[in-house]
Amino acid sequence: MATGNESRVLIAMDGSRYSDYAFEWYLKNMHKPTHHVTLFHAVEFHALTSMPMGFGSAELINRMIDEENATSEEYLKKLTAMMKDHQLHGKVKQTTGPPRTEIIRVAEEDKADVIICGTRGMGTVRRTLLGSVSDHVMHHSHVPVLVCRHKDDPHHHHLGHHHEPQKEIKM
């Protein structure tokens, strides 16, 4: 990690139980008072990307954008409360763009020493077709990546581990 007293930890958060678990895992297993923690959320405007071209009025599109902005603002408030509740030193950061590339970009920009994220535990075929944010981050990050799989994830049980989450670290 960082030289000196302060390590910089970026925790990728997306509002899912998987990222919540990664945050909890960090608190239980890794947290130190000297860590500078960034809770990071990348916003993708799903309403616009899922709408067919030429479909919908400007009023409808603006309303959908406003709803997504309101949702992301609420999530920022939740992340800020999590930082305060756990007395973490650091910041909450949000950008707009694909999470897979934004996590890498922000980690480099903020000089993170490690990235922590959850995984949805998609199977091999689904992960190949849809892509996996955690896979992308592991393969493109220049710093270690810790991927936390929840112990209750059904794919986890195929690995033969029943008590601890799967953790993958890229060095």
Beta strands, then each sheet from edge to edge (+ up, - down):
strand 1: 8-12
strand 2: 36-43
strand 3: 90-96
strand 4: 114-118
strand 5: 145-149
strand 6: 166-170
sheet 1: 3+ 2+ 1+ 4+ 5+ 6-
end
